Amino acid sequence: MGGAIAKQILRNFGIRIFAFTKSIGNFIDENDYSKIDLEKLLELREKSLVRAVNNEKSKLMKQLIEDV
């Protein structure tokens, strides 16, 4: 709950927080997303069941979880 409140306060100052799954097991997304539009990253992340931005890595991560 505290994180959600902090997020709202920061948004009032034009600051947005973004997080995504970078790795699961040995599947690591090493791409640099710092120059990609935040809205595009949000769109990509929301399409992933594991909340990863990289579609190929997302599929591998999902498969790894299903195999456990």
Secondary structure as UniProt FT lines:
FT   HELIX           2..12
FT   TURN            13..14
FT   STRAND          23..24
FT   TURN            25..26
FT   STRAND          27..28
FT   TURN            34..35
FT   HELIX           38..46
FT   TURN            49..50
FT   HELIX           55..67
//
